[in-house]
Amino acid sequence: MAQSHKDSVVAWRGYQATTQHGDVVQMMMSAEANEIEMRRDYLKRIVAVTSMLGAQGLPFRGNDESIESTNRGNFVACMELLRKFDPFMQKHNPPSNATYMAPVSQNEMIECCAQEVTSVIVSEITRSKMYSIMADEARDGRSEQLAVCVRYVSEGEVKEHFLALTELMSFDAQSITDKLQEQLQMNGFADIKCVAQTYDGAALMSGPTGGVQARFRRLHPEAIYIHCYAHELNLVLCHTCRAVSEAVELFDLLESVYSFFTTSLVNHHAFKHAQLKLGLATELVQLSNTRWACWLQSINAVLQTLPAIFECLTVTGSPMAIGIKAKLSMFSTIYSLLMFQTLLSITEGLHKLLQKETLDLAEALIGKDAVCDTLKGKRNDAFATEMFERTNALCLTHDIPEPHAKKRQKQRKMADYVCDTNVGSRTELVNSEVFKRDLLFPCLDRMVGELEQRFASVDAGLLKGIQACSPKSENLMNEENLKELAVHYNIDLTTEEVLVARNFLARKADAGYTPQNILAVHNLFSADMFPSLKKVLQVALTVPVSSCSCERSFSALPRLHTWLHQTMGQKRLHNLAVMAIENGIVSQLNDNRVIDRFATLKNRRHSLMLPPTK
């Protein structure tokens, strides 16, 4: 056979192989693509472990992550657990310089997951075209943290999400305003309409000229200030109790009872034993200046365990126990317990309502008005008589005598004494009429007055505009009120659109469908048919009622920033906070998007990006 023929056969076979498997370059590219795909499959396991630990708020690292260590931390332990049961992990043996399990790589993967979570929120706000901002500050060890949350409407739902946790280096209004503006610019909100801002009532935040809300409004003129309604309700109850001396004494006594039975293990065991004999199982609740639900829980706990408390105080016999029992055995104390149990039970539902993320301002005011009407309805002789009879019945159960007028004693002159309490004359509570006049009615009047005064901080015209969006309002679709709200936010609302909307709602009502809240009206209206009115409704939904989302975000800090992790940097703390607080979004993250972020975060030794497909 001629050499030329042999060469032709070899060339032909080479051509056949090329058509089947591709040329050398294509084969090399294919091999590299397979390697990249394996690296990305490996990284998907790392993303899954990172997402799980971050969403649960669990620590990543161990004190000693060396091979000899028996506790290498949760991250390494989870990866080793996967290797035991995952066939891919058993076969895959990454090079030592590409395990992506080092502390630096952990931080980078945490950052990429947090950025992906934030990007989901940012993209929704961008599509929504308007948002509100909420902020609150809290002490974290030796640093002051500012939590920033946002509220917006997306896909027919009202959403509140955590945006950032940033450290405050200065505590003046301008520094806080600068931090808020910095976060908005970092996330690309500079050109998006901010419709409202919500903080607590501290002068630093709420000051009308130099406070954060005033400075922020110079940058965002449309952003009205909403004093957190949940905080307002706390102030109502706080000021009511401070204004009535019997209330101050009652809650001081409750704090003393709690301290007596919790600071001493002997007293606590005796209290539990007494409850066991009586068939009770209730723990006393500590009071809190910011969580008024605890005050009602504390009163309920004391009333439920009153027999066990009296028995333990009698058996203990210490001077402290004798003094607490003497105060607790007074008719006026029992009356105050039952009275505040009733009054705080009336406001308890409003407390829970104001903490809902989806609550709108109109619905909150309806709840407030309902509480006010209920309190006003209690201001009558029948309720006063009922309270006195309930107190008398409970006192008879525990052998507490009814109050009687005592012989008036001549008041001693106190000029030569140093006193740490009031020494002025006080009306003695001796009968139902006096309890009603000097304790029950003053508390009711103060609570009603505080509720009516404190929940009126929003501009009256804008508030009427928001209420005109609510189907529960008498002024539903009132043109004048709606236009005032629309003008403030530069929305061109026409008379014809409002008229059509009224008829549209009337038709729906005749067909048997009546929307129950502003969100239902918003979702009922088409953006094609009611473009301007739908924007007005969106504004009404976007205005926050409280800053509870910020306060809830601080609950994650004790789990993330423990005393074992005091060296954690602010960047890592922010990223972990985003993952722990927004764990619902973390569970839905796209692995490939996170890996793409990780691959492009910096130059890598090994390629992690797949070549583009033709």
C-alpha positions in Angstrom: 0.0 0.0 0.0 1.3 3.4 -1.0 2.3 5.8 1.8 0.0 8.5 0.4 -2.9 6.0 0.7 -2.0 5.3 4.3 -1.9 9.0 5.0 -5.3 9.5 3.5 -6.8 6.7 5.6 -5.3 8.3 8.8 -6.7 11.7 7.8 -10.1 10.2 7.0 -10.2 8.5 10.4 -9.1 11.7 12.1 -11.9 13.6 10.3 -14.4 11.0 11.4 -13.3 11.4 15.1 -13.5 15.1 14.7 -17.1 15.1 13.5 -18.0 12.7 16.4 -16.0 14.3 19.3 -14.9 17.7 18.0 -11.4 19.0 17.4 -8.7 19.3 20.1 -9.7 22.8 21.1 -13.3 21.8 21.4 -12.4 18.7 23.4 -10.3 20.9 25.8 -13.1 23.4 26.2 -15.5 20.6 26.9 -13.2 19.1 29.5 -12.8 22.5 31.1 -16.6 23.0 31.1 -17.0 19.7 32.8 -14.5 20.7 35.5 -16.3 24.0 36.0 -19.6 22.2 36.3 -18.2 19.9 39.0 -16.8 22.9 40.9 -20.2 24.6 40.7 -21.9 21.5 42.0 -19.5 21.5 44.9 -20.2 25.1 45.5 -23.9 24.4 45.6 -23.3 22.3 48.7 -21.4 25.2 50.3 -24.2 27.6 49.4 -26.8 25.2 50.9 -24.8 24.9 54.2 -24.2 28.7 54.3 -27.9 29.4 53.7 -29.0 27.0 56.4 -26.6 28.3 59.1 -27.3 31.9 58.1 -31.1 31.5 58.1 -31.0 29.8 61.5 -28.7 32.4 63.0 -26.2 29.7 63.9 -22.4 30.4 64.3 -20.2 29.2 61.5 -16.7 28.7 63.0 -15.3 26.7 65.8 -12.6 27.8 68.3 -10.2 25.4 66.6 -10.8 24.3 63.0 -7.6 22.2 62.6 -7.9 18.6 61.5 -7.0 17.3 65.0 -9.9 19.3 66.6 -13.0 17.5 67.8 -15.1 20.6 67.3 -14.3 22.4 64.1 -17.4 24.5 64.0 -20.8 24.1 62.4 -19.8 24.9 58.8 -17.0 22.3 58.6 -19.1 19.8 60.6 -22.0 20.2 58.1 -19.6 19.7 55.1 -18.2 16.6 56.7 -21.7 15.3 57.4 -22.6 15.8 53.7 -19.5 13.9 52.7 -20.7 10.8 54.7 -23.9 10.5 52.7 -23.5 12.4 49.5 -21.9 10.3 46.7 -20.8 13.4 44.8 -18.9 14.7 47.9 -17.3 11.3 48.4 -16.0 11.3 44.8 -15.1 15.0 44.6 -11.6 15.8 45.9 -10.9 19.6 45.3 -7.4 20.9 45.4 -6.1 22.3 48.6 -6.2 25.8 47.2 -9.9 25.5 46.1 -11.8 24.0 49.0 -13.6 27.3 49.6 -13.9 26.4 53.3 -11.4 28.8 54.7 -12.7 31.7 56.9 -12.1 34.2 54.1 -14.1 32.1 51.7 -16.9 31.6 54.3 -17.1 35.4 54.7 -17.3 35.9 50.9 -20.0 33.3 50.5 -22.0 34.9 53.4 -21.6 38.3 51.7 -22.8 36.9 48.4 -25.9 35.3 50.0 -26.7 38.5 51.8 -26.2 40.6 48.7 -28.5 38.3 46.7 -31.2 38.7 49.5 -30.9 42.5 49.3 -31.0 42.4 45.5 -34.4 40.7 45.7 -35.7 43.4 47.9 -34.2 46.2 45.8 -35.6 44.8 42.6 -39.1 44.6 44.1 -38.9 48.2 45.3 -37.6 49.3 41.9 -40.7 47.8 40.2 -42.9 49.3 42.9 -41.5 52.8 42.3 -42.2 54.0 45.9 -41.3 52.9 49.4 -41.2 54.0 53.0 -38.3 53.9 55.4 -38.3 52.8 59.1 -35.3 53.1 61.5 -34.5 52.4 65.1 -31.3 52.3 67.1 -30.2 50.0 69.9 -27.1 49.3 72.0 -25.1 46.2 71.0 -22.3 45.7 73.5 -20.1 48.7 73.1 -21.5 49.9 69.9 -24.7 51.6 68.7 -26.5 49.9 65.9 -29.0 51.5 63.5 -31.5 49.1 61.9 -33.1 50.2 58.6 -36.2 48.6 57.2 -38.3 49.4 54.2 -42.0 49.0 53.4 -43.6 48.8 49.9 -46.3 47.1 47.8 -45.3 44.3 45.5 -47.3 41.7 43.6 -50.5 42.6 45.4 -48.9 42.4 48.9 -47.7 44.8 51.5 -44.2 43.9 52.5 -41.8 45.1 55.2 -38.2 43.9 54.9 -34.9 44.4 56.7 -32.4 46.4 54.6 -29.3 47.1 56.7 -27.6 47.1 60.0 -25.1 49.9 60.3 -22.9 51.1 63.2 -23.4 54.7 64.5 -20.2 56.5 65.3 -22.0 59.7 66.3 -25.4 60.1 67.9 -26.6 63.4 66.6 -29.5 63.9 64.1 -27.3 64.8 61.2 -25.1 61.6 61.5 -28.2 59.4 61.6 -29.7 61.2 58.6 -26.4 60.7 56.7 -26.4 57.0 57.5 -30.0 56.6 56.3 -29.2 58.5 53.1 -26.0 56.5 52.6 -28.0 53.2 52.7 -30.6 54.5 50.3 -27.9 55.5 47.8 -25.9 52.3 48.2 -29.0 50.3 47.2 -30.0 52.5 44.3 -33.1 54.2 45.9 -32.0 57.8 45.1 -34.5 58.2 42.2 -37.3 56.3 43.8 -40.1 58.1 45.7 -40.0 57.9 49.5 -43.5 58.5 50.8 -43.0 58.2 54.6 -40.5 57.8 57.4 -41.2 56.1 60.7 -39.2 56.3 64.0 -39.9 56.3 67.7 -40.8 59.5 69.5 -37.3 60.5 70.9 -36.6 64.2 70.3 -33.5 63.2 68.3 -35.6 61.4 65.8 -38.9 63.4 65.9 -37.7 67.0 66.4 -39.7 69.2 64.0 -36.7 71.4 63.1 -33.5 69.7 64.0 -34.6 66.1 64.3 -33.9 63.2 61.9 -37.3 63.4 60.4 -36.9 67.1 59.6 -33.5 66.7 58.1 -34.6 63.7 56.1 -37.6 65.5 54.7 -35.3 68.2 53.3 -33.8 65.5 51.2 -37.2 63.8 50.5 -39.9 66.4 50.7 -42.8 64.0 50.2 -41.7 61.7 53.1 -44.2 62.5 55.9 -43.2 61.5 59.5 -45.2 58.8 61.3 -44.5 58.5 65.0 -44.5 54.7 65.6 -48.1 53.9 66.7 -47.0 51.0 68.9 -44.6 53.3 70.7 -47.4 55.9 71.0 -49.7 53.3 72.7 -46.8 52.4 75.2 -46.6 56.1 76.0 -50.3 56.3 76.6 -50.2 53.5 79.2 -46.9 54.8 80.7 -48.2 58.4 81.2 -51.5 57.1 82.6 -49.8 55.0 85.2 -47.4 57.8 86.2 -50.3 60.2 86.7 -52.1 58.0 89.2 -50.2 57.4 92.4 -52.0 54.1 93.1 -50.9 52.8 89.8 -47.3 53.7 90.5 -47.5 51.8 93.9 -49.2 48.8 92.3 -46.5 48.2 89.6 -43.7 48.9 92.1 -45.3 46.2 94.3 -45.5 43.8 91.3 -41.8 44.3 90.6 -41.1 43.6 94.3 -43.1 40.4 94.2 -41.3 39.2 91.1 -37.9 40.0 92.6 -38.7 38.3 95.9 -39.6 35.0 94.2 -36.9 34.9 91.4 -33.7 36.3 93.0 -33.7 33.7 95.7 -33.8 30.0 94.7 -35.2 29.1 98.2 -38.2 31.4 97.7 -38.6 30.3 94.1 -38.7 26.6 95.0 -41.1 27.3 97.9 -43.4 29.2 95.4 -43.3 26.3 92.9 -44.1 23.8 95.7 -47.0 25.9 96.9 -48.3 26.1 93.3 -48.0 22.3 93.0 -50.1 21.7 96.1 -52.8 24.1 94.8 -52.7 22.6 91.2 -51.2 25.8 89.7 -48.4 26.1 87.2 -47.8 29.8 86.4 -44.5 31.7 86.3 -44.4 35.3 87.4 -43.6 37.8 84.7 -41.1 40.6 84.9 -42.2 44.1 84.0 -40.8 45.9 81.0 -40.8 49.6 80.2 -41.1 49.1 76.5 -43.3 45.9 76.3 -46.6 46.7 77.9 -48.0 43.3 77.1 -45.7 42.1 80.0 -47.6 44.3 82.4 -50.9 42.5 81.7 -49.2 39.2 81.8 -47.7 40.1 85.2 -51.0 41.1 86.6 -52.7 37.9 85.3 -49.9 35.8 86.8 -50.2 37.4 90.2 -54.0 37.0 90.3 -53.8 33.4 89.2 -51.1 32.5 91.8 -52.4 34.8 94.6 -53.1 31.8 97.0 -49.6 30.4 96.5 -48.0 33.9 96.9 -49.9 34.5 100.2 -48.9 31.0 101.5 -45.2 31.5 100.7 -45.1 35.0 102.2 -46.7 33.7 105.4 -44.3 30.7 105.7 -41.2 32.8 104.9 -41.9 35.4 107.6 -39.0 37.6 106.7 -39.3 41.4 107.0 -39.5 41.7 103.2 -42.2 39.0 103.0 -44.2 40.6 105.8 -44.0 44.0 104.0 -45.0 42.6 100.6 -47.9 40.6 102.1 -49.1 43.7 104.0 -49.3 45.7 100.8 -50.7 42.9 98.7 -53.4 42.2 101.3 -54.9 45.7 101.0 -58.3 46.1 99.5 -57.1 49.0 97.3 -54.3 46.8 95.9 -56.7 44.0 94.8 -59.0 46.7 93.3 -56.1 48.1 91.3 -55.1 44.6 90.1 -58.6 43.9 88.8 -59.0 47.4 87.4 -55.8 47.4 85.4 -56.4 43.8 84.3 -59.6 45.0 82.7 -58.1 48.2 81.2 -55.0 46.6 79.8 -57.1 43.7 78.4 -59.0 46.3 76.4 -55.7 47.7 74.9 -54.1 44.3 74.4 -55.8 43.6 71.1 -54.6 47.0 69.8 -51.1 46.2 70.9 -51.1 43.1 68.7 -52.8 44.8 65.8 -50.2 47.6 65.7 -47.4 45.1 65.3 -48.8 43.6 62.1 -46.6 44.3 59.1 -49.5 44.6 56.6 -51.6 47.0 58.8 -52.5 50.3 57.1 -53.0 53.6 58.8 -56.8 53.7 58.3 -57.2 50.3 59.9 -55.0 51.3 62.8 -57.1 54.4 63.5 -60.3 52.3 63.4 -58.7 50.0 66.1 -57.7 53.0 68.2 -61.2 54.5 68.0 -62.7 51.2 69.0 -60.5 51.1 72.1 -61.4 54.7 72.9 -65.1 53.9 72.6 -64.8 50.8 74.8 -62.9 52.8 77.5 -65.6 55.6 77.4 -68.3 52.9 77.8 -66.6 51.8 81.0 -67.0 55.2 82.6 -70.3 54.6 84.3 -71.7 53.7 87.7 -72.6 50.1 86.7 -69.0 49.2 85.8 -67.7 50.9 89.0 -70.1 48.9 91.1 -69.1 45.7 89.2 -65.4 46.4 89.9 -66.0 47.0 93.6 -68.1 43.8 93.9 -65.5 41.7 92.1 -62.8 43.1 94.4 -65.0 42.4 97.5 -65.6 38.8 96.4 -61.8 38.1 95.8 -61.0 39.8 99.1 -63.4 37.6 101.0 -61.7 34.5 99.4 -58.4 35.6 100.9 -59.8 37.0 104.2 -58.9 40.6 103.3 -61.3 43.0 105.1 -63.2 45.8 103.4 -61.7 49.3 103.8 -63.2 51.5 106.6 -62.7 55.2 107.3 -60.0 55.6 110.0 -59.9 58.2 112.6 -58.2 61.3 111.2 -54.8 61.9 112.9 -53.1 65.2 113.2 -50.5 65.6 110.5 -47.0 65.8 111.8 -44.8 68.6 110.6 -42.0 67.3 108.3 -39.8 70.3 108.3 -37.0 68.5 110.1 -37.1 65.3 108.0 -35.6 64.2 104.7 -38.2 62.4 102.7 -37.9 60.3 99.6 -41.6 60.0 99.0 -44.7 62.2 99.0 -46.0 63.4 102.3 -49.0 65.3 101.1 -52.5 64.4 102.1 -54.3 61.7 100.0 -57.9 60.8 99.9 -58.5 57.5 101.7 -60.2 54.9 99.5 -63.0 53.6 101.7 -66.0 52.8 99.6 -67.2 52.2 96.0 -68.0 55.9 95.4 -64.4 57.0 96.4 -62.8 54.2 94.4 -64.8 55.3 91.4 -64.1 59.0 91.8 -60.4 58.9 92.8 -59.1 55.9 91.0 -61.2 54.3 88.2 -62.5 57.5 86.5 -59.2 59.3 86.6 -57.5 56.3 84.9 -60.1 56.0 82.3 -60.1 59.8 81.5 -56.3 59.9 81.3 -56.2 56.9 79.0 -58.9 58.2 76.6 -57.3 61.7 76.6 -53.8 60.3 75.8 -55.2 58.1 73.0 -57.0 61.0 71.4 -54.1 63.3 71.7 -51.2 61.1 70.7 -52.7 59.4 67.6 -53.2 62.7 65.8 -49.6 63.5 64.7 -50.2 63.0 61.0 -51.4 66.0 58.9 -55.2 66.0 59.1 -55.7 66.4 55.3 -53.4 63.6 54.4 -54.9 61.4 57.1 -58.4 62.0 55.6 -57.0 61.1 52.2 -55.7 57.8 53.5 -59.0 57.1 55.2 -60.9 57.9 52.0 -59.1 54.8 50.5 -60.5 52.5 53.1 -63.8 50.7 52.4 -64.6 50.9 56.1 -64.6 54.7 56.0 -67.7 56.8 55.6 -65.6 59.0 53.2 -64.7 56.2 50.8 -63.6 57.6 47.5 -64.2 61.2 48.7 -62.8 63.2 45.8 -61.6 66.2 47.9 -59.8 64.0 50.4 -58.2 61.8 47.7 -57.0 64.8 45.7 -55.3 66.3 48.8 -53.3 63.1 49.2 -52.6 62.9 45.4 -51.4 66.5 45.3 -48.9 65.9 48.1 -47.3 63.0 46.1 -47.6 64.7 42.7 -50.2 62.3 41.4 -52.5 63.6 38.7 -55.9 62.4 39.9 -58.9 63.3 37.8 -62.5 63.7 38.9 -63.7 61.3 36.2 -61.5 58.5 37.5 -62.9 58.9 41.0 -66.4 58.9 39.7 -65.8 55.8 37.7 -64.2 54.1 40.7 -67.3 54.8 42.8 -69.6 53.2 40.3 -67.1 50.3 39.8 -67.2 49.6 43.6 -71.0 50.0 43.6 -71.3 47.4 40.8 -69.0 45.0 42.7 -71.1 45.5 45.8 -74.3 44.7 43.8 -72.6 41.5 42.5 -71.9 40.4 46.1 -68.3 41.4 46.5 -67.3 44.1 49.0 -63.5 44.7 49.6 -62.6 44.6 53.3 -59.5 46.8 53.3 -57.4 49.2 51.3 -55.3 46.3 49.9 -58.4 44.6 48.6 -59.4 47.8 46.8 -55.9 48.2 45.4 -55.9 44.7 44.0 -59.4 45.1 42.6 -58.5 48.2 40.6 -56.7 47.7 37.3 -53.7 49.9 36.6 -55.0 50.3 33.0 -58.4 51.6 34.1 -57.4 53.5 37.2 -53.8 54.4 36.8 -53.7 57.4 39.1 -56.1 56.1 41.7 -54.1 52.9 42.0 -51.0 55.0 42.8 -52.9 56.9 45.5 -54.0 53.5 47.0 -50.4 52.3 46.8 -49.3 55.4 48.8 -51.9 54.7 51.5 -50.6 51.1 51.8 -47.0 52.1 51.8 -47.2 54.5 54.7 -46.1 52.5 57.8 -48.0 52.3 61.1 -45.1 51.4 63.3 -41.4 50.6 63.4 -41.9 47.2 64.9 -40.0 45.5 62.1 -36.8 47.4 63.2 -37.3 46.3 66.8 -37.9 42.7 65.8 -34.6 42.8 63.8 -32.7 43.6 67.1 -34.0 40.3 68.5 -31.5 38.6 66.1 -28.5 40.4 67.5 -28.1 38.4 70.8 -28.0 35.2 68.7 -25.5 36.6 66.2 -23.2 38.7 68.3 -22.7 36.6 71.4 -19.9 37.1 73.9 -17.9 34.4 72.0 -18.0 36.5 68.8 -17.0 39.9 70.1 -14.3 40.3 67.4 -16.9 40.0 64.6 -16.6 42.9 62.1 -19.5 45.1 61.2 -19.6 43.9 57.6 -20.0 40.2 58.6 -22.5 41.2 61.3 -24.7 43.0 58.8 -24.5 40.1 56.3 -25.5 37.5 58.9 -28.3 39.8 60.2 -29.7 40.0 56.7 -29.7 36.2 56.3 -31.1 35.6 59.8 -33.9 38.2 59.6 -34.9 37.6 56.0 -34.6 33.8 56.2 -37.8 33.4 54.1 -35.9 34.9 51.1 -32.8 32.9 51.9 -34.7 29.7 51.5 -35.7 30.7 47.9 -32.3 31.9 46.7 -31.1 30.8 43.3 -27.9 28.8 43.8 -26.4 29.7 40.4 -26.9 33.5 41.0 -25.1 33.2 44.3 -22.3 31.2 42.7 -22.0 33.8 39.9 -21.6 36.5 42.6 -19.0 34.5 44.4 -17.1 33.8 41.1 -16.9 37.5 40.1 -16.3 38.8 43.6 -12.5 38.6 42.9 -10.0 36.8 40.7 -10.1 33.1 41.3 -7.4 30.5 40.8 -9.9 28.2 39.1 -12.6 29.3 36.7 -16.2 29.1 38.1 -18.1 30.7 35.3 -19.5 28.5 32.6 -18.7 29.6 29.0 -21.6 31.2 27.2 -23.8 28.8 25.2 -24.3 29.5 21.5 
